[in-house]
Amino acid sequence: MQSFQLHKGVSTVSDKSYTHEDWQGGYESLKQEFDYWIDDVEGQIPPDLHGTLFRNGPGLLDINGQRIHHPFDGDGMICRITFSNGHAHFRNRFIHTQEYLEEQKAGKILYRGVFGTQKPGGWLSNAFDLKIKNTASTNVIYWGGKLLALWEGAEPYRLDPYTLETLGKERFKGVLSEGEGFGAHPRLDPSCAQKGGEPCLVNFSMKLGLSSKITIFEQDLQGSMVRKSAHSVPGFAPIHDFTITPNYCIFFQNPVVLDVIPFVLGMRAVADCMKFQSHQPTRITIIPRDPEAKGVQTLEAKSGFIFHHVNAYEMGEEVVVDSICYESIPTTLEPESDFRQVDFDAIKPGQLWRFYLNLKDKTVQRELLDSRHCDFPSMHPQKVGHPYRYFYICAAHAATGTAPPQALVKVDLESGERQIWSAAPRGFTGEPVFVPRPNSEREDDGWVLALVYDSEYHRSDVVILDAKDFNKGPIARLHLKHHVPYGLHGNFTSECFL
Ligand SMILES: [Fe+2]
């Protein structure tokens, strides 16, 4: 694969940096399950990179040849890359959700998907069927001795971290009721003020309606639920991600309304029934993490659509939140359209914004930090909820316009410097994951790991970048024996599963 190392504002590829055909190759199903040591390696795997990268995302983009309508409706497949003594091992397994097993047995689509997949037979076959498929495909995390595949619409699936065998639904000893959601973006607090400085996992669930309910969960290192609190917010509030500080959970409520009738009548996906309200503000709800504390605050910012936040931290009277914000909803598709034919030029970019939430004056100021199209941020785990300097993110190759992600960018929030490694023209990047070097002091001392689809060979690489210096290019590229469909989120644990 040809690659380019770029500095800010410099582009060596004119016009488009990719072709649609190349990009589409990464959306073919991967039906086979593998288990092997990776022996095709360019460069050297750092011997002190020790642990396991788990990734989740749609493994199937079709059911026995019947195409699904949107990749977010694809059945979840876990990829596990284990690093040990300078070697790496790959394994992938599908999550055996009830829906996956039924559809594989039937050899056809049996369930509607949130993002537009319909049962065959037109709207009449789908009308009044309100059951949505749980794909379990959004994220995967190892916490409290459990490997959990996350999908925000229902409880997680627990997997064996060694075999990736599906063990069943996880309800945390009855804390979750049957079918209750558990967010796909838990935040790991490195030093929880409520727990004497121990790390904890903070997550939430949404119950949507004319008025919505946010439930916040906090788990200790052993995976026990140590705090749970529920809060009502007015209106329909589909919230995908949130962010934390030592004292607060912060939720950005995108201004959308839901016209559910076309969904009920089998004509549209539930996600495509959301209408963005550009004249309405984004509502920001700030909830104290101490369940005894009073004073939930609601502030308002200019309308925008946010999937993911980078981080948040407290500064005196203010909470600072860095987020990837779009002008409108970027993912909806018309029922007859094909996501493989998406016109990127027609989509407004996701851009890096900083929000200053003044809790005293109840005002919000916002500032554009970077206009390059980007999403899927990652940062040093010890800096979650605290002032920080660096993060890493997927981005378009070009500095302007919207395009599939082909670059990984290191953002230095202090100096403003950007370091960019691009896999263009034939490579397409997935979410970066930052892994600190053991016993390191510097915030950027570590590695950035990402799966990169190489359309030239129709295979994926595990790319390892030195987080201190993207400009020197990957320190190792691990060529897999196959491609991995474009994924969503994942996490690294220092525990080694083989
Ligand atoms: Fe996400």
Boltz pocket constraint, residues with backbone or C-beta under 6 A from the ligand:
constraints:
  - pocket:
      binder: B
      contacts: [[A, 138], [A, 184], [A, 185], [A, 240], [A, 241], [A, 307], [A, 308], [A, 489]]
      max_distance: 6.0
